[in-house]
Amino acid sequence: MKNKLTLIKRSTPTCPDCNKMQFILDMENIEYDVIDIAVDTDAVEKYDLSSVPVMLINDGVSEIKLIGVQPIEVVKELLED
């Protein structure tokens, strides 16, 4: 099973780091789902968020939480595991 990536971001007010991480993922053609906490306000509590962006990498058994802008090499390596 391929690891699944979810990007948790905030669109209102605009989050520069969220936009940067989304841009990096898009430039690398990495597939991901988005949870926007401006729309899904329950996600803050559900995922125990204290800041954004957050990336969740799920392999179906466990979940890795990356907080803040991350080097794309780290994201790619975790997605390949």
Buried (B, 14 or more C-beta within 10 A) or exposed (E): EEBBBBBBBBBEEEBEBBBEBBEBBEEEEBEBEBBBBBEEEEBBEEBEBEEBBBBBBBBEEEEBBBEEBBEBEEBEEBBEE
